[in-house]
Amino acid sequence: MAENPQEFDVLIVGAGFEGVYTLHQTRNLGFSVKIFESGSDLGGIWFWNRYPDARVDSNIPLSNSRYQSYGKTGRGPSAFQAGPNSGSTSIKATDGHEARARFLVLCTGFAAKIYIPPIKGLDMFKGIYHHSSQWPEAGLDLRGKRVAAIGTGATGVQIIREIGPIVEHLAYAESLYSHAADKGR
């Protein structure tokens, strides 16, 4: 780690629901705060989930000016270091930026790590595949394509109902039966 990293009272890892709230609260208490986020903008689930018909039960107040000055960096941590008896923690980001603080708050959320099940033959699949949490920001042109969806939880159901009318063929796999009620659309 660098000899003179930037000094803060608090370092926060993750700019989703909890990270944004923690940022706001710690700043209100007068602490100097730096937030690290691997995405190019704050929002966590609000940012990453861009699949068709994506919904969340509450909106993030991104337009609120108190959140605009968080110093978005588009860099996630690549290394942590707590010096013995130093009373501080250092973070080195993927772009080399370094910071140190007395307090470290991890707000990485339950869905911070993508899970792709071990599907036999996936490594030999010649087509393209996408995980719902990394849906391309520009979307996907699936018109006339043959598509398979794995999972019929809330995310799977939202994707299936949106792409179903435009794809040539849609197959889906589920481990447990789920029921989804139409919301009047």
N, C-alpha and C positions, 0 to 999 in steps of 0.2 A: 504494500500500500504506500501511497505518497507520503512524503515528509510532512506536508502542510495541507491536508484536506480541508475543505470548507467546513466550518463549525456551526452546528445548530443545537438547539435544546432537544429536539425530537426529530427522528427519522421515521417515516411511514413507508411501508412497502405495500403497494396495492392501492389503486385509486378507484375502487368500486364503491358499493353502498357504504361500507364501514370506513374505508379509507377517506372518502370525502367528508363524512360526518366527523371523523377523528381530526382531520385537518382543520375543519371549521371550529370545533370545540377547543382544540389546543391553541389555535390563533386567538380565539376569544379570551383565553386565559393569559395571553401575553407571551406565549412561547414562540421562539423562532423555529420554523418547521420546514422540512424538505420532504417531498413525497416522490417516490420512485414508482413508475408504472411501466410495464413492458409494452403496453399498447401505445399508439401514437396520440391518444387522447384519454381523458379520464372517463370513467363510467362502468368499468368492470363488465358485468352482464349486459348493461345497456349498450356498451361499446361493441363487445365481441359478438353478440347474437344479432346477426343481420339476415338470418334466413327468412324466407317468405312467410308472412303473417306472424312474425315474431311479436310476442306480447310480454309485458311485464306488469306486475300488479301495482306499480307506482312509477311515477316519472321522476327522473333526476332533474333537479333545477339547474341545468347547465347554463341557462341564459342568465342566471342570477350573477351579478357582478362580483359577489364575494367569492365565487369559485373560479373566476376567470384569471385570477392572479396567482394561481397555485404553482406556476412555473413548469408547465408541461414540458417534458423532456423526451418522451418516447424511448426511455431507457429503463430496462429492468436491472435489478442487481445481479451481478455475476459472482460476487464474493462478499462474505461477511467476515469481520475479524473483531474479536473482543480481546483487548490486551489484558494480561494478568494484572490485577490491582489498578488498572487504569481508570475504571469507572466510566468507560465510554465504549461505544461500538462504532466501527467504521464499515462503510459500504463502498464497494467499487462497482460502478455500473458497467453495462456491456459496452458503452462507448468510452470508457476510461474515466469518466467523471467520478470523483471521490468526495465523500462527506463523512463527518463524524458527529456523534451526539451522545448525550448521557442516556437518553431513552430511545429504544427501538420498539416500534409497534408494527406487528405483522398483520396486515389486513388482506391476506391472500385469498380468502373465500373458500367455499367448499368445492367450487368447480374450476379452480385455478389450473389443474392438470387435466389435460385431455385424456380420455380413456377410449382406446380403439381395441375392441375385443380381439383375441387371437383367432382370426378367421382363416381356416385352412385354404391355401391357394391365393390369398390376397397379394402376396409378394409377386405372383405371376400374372396378376390381372393387368391387362393392356389398356383398359379405359382409365378414366379419371374418377376420383372419388373425393368427397369433401366431408369433413366433420361439421356438424351444425354450428359449433362454437367458433369455427374459422371460415364461415361462409364468406366468399369474396365480396368486398364492399360494392363492387360494380354489379353484383348478382351473377346469375348463371342463365344462359339461354338453353333451356331444356325442351323447347318446342320440338316435337317429333322424335325425341330421344326415348330410349328404353332405359328406365330408371328402377333401381331397387333401393328401398329405404329400410334401414334396420332400426327397429324400435318404434313403439307406438305410445310412448309417454306423451306428455304435453307437447314437447318439441316435435316429435315425430308426427303427431296428429296435425299440428299446425302446418308443417311442411307438406305432408301428403294432401291435405285438403286444398292447398294453394297450387301445387304442381300437377295434381291429378288431371284437371281439365286440359292441360296443354301438352302433356307427354304422350308419346305413341303407346307406350305400355308401362304400367306401374305395378311392381311387385313389392310386397313388404313382409318383413319377418318380425315376429314378436315372441317374447318368451312368456309373457303373461297377457291374458285378455284384458283389454281396457275398453272403457266406454266413454265416449265423448258426446256431449249434448251440443246441438247447433245453437249458436248465439243469435239466431235470427237473421243471418246473412243469406 
